[in-house]
Structure formats: C-alpha cells, structure tokens
Amino acid sequence: MYSLKYTPPLVEMTKKSGANKKNLKNPNSSQFLPKSLPTFESEINDKPKHTIMKALTLALFLGTSSLFATAQDIKETEVPSVVMNSFKSQFTDAQKPEWEKLNDKYEVEFEQGTAERSVVLDASGKVLMQKLEIENTEVPAAIANALKQNYNGYELDEAEKIEYNGQTYYEVELSRWFVLSKELVFSADGKETTLPF
C-alpha cells in the first residue's frame, strides 16, 4: 500500500518563502501578498484636484438641469383658467385629459373618439403644437418609401402626426425583433429631420 503525505498550502508556501516556525504558528496573511496594491485613493491622488472638481461640477450641473427640464403631472384644478378655457373651446369632445406642466407651458394628453392626441399650450392658452396618433397606413407615401429604403428589416410600430408652427411632421417608432429600436422624425416630404422644439 502506498501512503500519501498531505502538506497544507500554508505550510508549503511558508517553506518556500523561508518564513520561520514562529510565523507559522501565528500566520499573517499579509506576508503572502504583494508589497503594494493599487488603491482607489492613490489613483485619485495622482489626478490634479482641479480636474476632479471640474468633473464633479459638470456632473452636478447636468443632474440639476435635467431635473428642472422634467415635466410635472398636475391636476386640472392647477391649470390656469385661460389655458383650460382655450383647450375646452377648441377640443370640445376631449375625453380623459391628463395634464403636465413644463416650465411655462402646459401639455394635455387626451382621447378624441378612438384617437389619442396631445396638445401643448402656452400660458395665454395659445396652441403651440398638436400631436395625433395615426394608423400606420396613414403615413405619407414619401415617408413609407424612405423607411423601406433606409430601414429595411424594421417594423413600423406607431406613427404620430405633429403640427407645429404651420409645419407638419411625422414621428414614427420602429422595432426590430420585438424590441423598440428607433424613434424618427420626418417632414411631410419624407426627409428625416428633428423636431424644432
């Protein structure tokens, strides 16, 4: 029969490193580690302090500016009467209105018949923009051709007609493999663009 002798790793490492028996009784794990390890603190200390402060200031500014640009849900009772009266007179059959405030403007999403719409009004009640959800078949032929040519393999999920400042735009949502992939804006003549607001 053969007998195997097992030597624990700590003992084996101690023999190879030349540590004495006194250290073996009270092993200190630091004797097996490298002399110095990189630390987060040392990496920060290697950078000039003004660079770190600039980065922190920029991050704080971006965080607070996006906070103030966020629309807030508001109740109908919080909408100024001039805005509410303007909306009700122009959209008499609006159902289930939901209001948001963005700085000094008011956006209301509502249902009109079977369509979903949204309107942006200024503080005086003037309509600045209108959005109307449309059927995919209602997208102009120029836009349908542009989608077929430039986004082959994508499926048209939703389309909206947008009227702003006397111009008409179309916003489309495309998906590929059942995942929302792109939101695009087109002018009525089929040119890809961005919304001017």
BELSUL-V120522 format. One record per backbone hydrogen bond with DSSP energy under -1.0 kcal/mol. CO is the residue of the C=O (numbers start at 1). NH is the residue of the N-H. E is the energy in kcal/mol with one decimal. If there is no record, write none. Layout:
BEGIN
co=CO nh=NH e=E
co=CO nh=NH e=E
END
This chain:
BEGIN
co=8 nh=12 e=-2.3
co=9 nh=13 e=-3.0
co=10 nh=14 e=-2.1
co=11 nh=15 e=-2.4
co=12 nh=16 e=-2.1
co=13 nh=17 e=-2.5
co=14 nh=18 e=-1.1
co=14 nh=19 e=-1.6
co=20 nh=24 e=-1.1
co=21 nh=25 e=-1.5
co=22 nh=26 e=-1.2
co=28 nh=31 e=-1.9
co=29 nh=32 e=-1.6
co=30 nh=33 e=-1.1
co=39 nh=43 e=-1.7
co=40 nh=44 e=-2.1
co=41 nh=45 e=-2.5
co=42 nh=46 e=-1.2
co=44 nh=47 e=-1.4
co=48 nh=52 e=-1.4
co=49 nh=53 e=-2.2
co=50 nh=54 e=-2.1
co=51 nh=55 e=-2.0
co=52 nh=56 e=-2.3
co=53 nh=57 e=-2.6
co=54 nh=58 e=-2.5
co=55 nh=59 e=-2.2
co=56 nh=60 e=-2.2
co=57 nh=61 e=-2.5
co=58 nh=62 e=-2.6
co=59 nh=63 e=-2.0
co=60 nh=64 e=-2.3
co=61 nh=65 e=-2.6
co=62 nh=66 e=-1.9
co=63 nh=67 e=-1.1
co=64 nh=68 e=-1.8
co=65 nh=69 e=-1.1
co=67 nh=70 e=-1.0
co=72 nh=101 e=-2.7
co=75 nh=78 e=-1.6
co=76 nh=79 e=-1.4
co=80 nh=84 e=-2.5
co=81 nh=85 e=-3.0
co=82 nh=86 e=-1.6
co=83 nh=87 e=-2.3
co=84 nh=88 e=-2.7
co=85 nh=89 e=-2.0
co=86 nh=90 e=-1.5
co=87 nh=91 e=-2.3
co=91 nh=94 e=-1.5
co=95 nh=111 e=-2.9
co=98 nh=109 e=-2.4
co=99 nh=74 e=-2.0
co=100 nh=107 e=-2.6
co=101 nh=72 e=-2.5
co=102 nh=105 e=-2.2
co=105 nh=102 e=-2.2
co=106 nh=121 e=-3.1
co=107 nh=100 e=-2.5
co=108 nh=119 e=-2.1
co=109 nh=98 e=-2.4
co=110 nh=117 e=-3.1
co=111 nh=95 e=-2.9
co=112 nh=115 e=-1.8
co=115 nh=112 e=-2.9
co=116 nh=133 e=-2.7
co=117 nh=110 e=-2.5
co=118 nh=131 e=-3.2
co=119 nh=108 e=-2.5
co=120 nh=128 e=-3.2
co=120 nh=129 e=-1.4
co=121 nh=106 e=-2.9
co=122 nh=125 e=-1.9
co=126 nh=122 e=-2.1
co=129 nh=120 e=-2.5
co=130 nh=163 e=-2.5
co=131 nh=118 e=-2.0
co=132 nh=161 e=-3.0
co=135 nh=138 e=-2.0
co=136 nh=139 e=-1.2
co=140 nh=144 e=-2.3
co=141 nh=145 e=-2.6
co=142 nh=146 e=-1.7
co=143 nh=147 e=-2.5
co=144 nh=148 e=-2.1
co=145 nh=149 e=-2.3
co=146 nh=150 e=-2.8
co=147 nh=151 e=-2.2
co=151 nh=154 e=-1.9
co=155 nh=175 e=-2.3
co=158 nh=173 e=-2.4
co=159 nh=134 e=-2.3
co=160 nh=171 e=-2.4
co=161 nh=132 e=-2.3
co=162 nh=169 e=-3.1
co=163 nh=130 e=-2.0
co=164 nh=167 e=-2.2
co=167 nh=164 e=-2.6
co=169 nh=162 e=-3.3
co=170 nh=186 e=-2.6
co=171 nh=160 e=-2.4
co=172 nh=184 e=-2.5
co=173 nh=157 e=-3.1
co=173 nh=158 e=-1.1
co=174 nh=181 e=-2.2
co=174 nh=182 e=-1.8
co=175 nh=155 e=-3.2
co=176 nh=179 e=-1.1
co=179 nh=176 e=-1.9
co=182 nh=174 e=-3.0
co=184 nh=172 e=-2.7
co=185 nh=193 e=-2.8
co=186 nh=170 e=-2.6
co=187 nh=190 e=-2.2
co=191 nh=187 e=-2.7
END
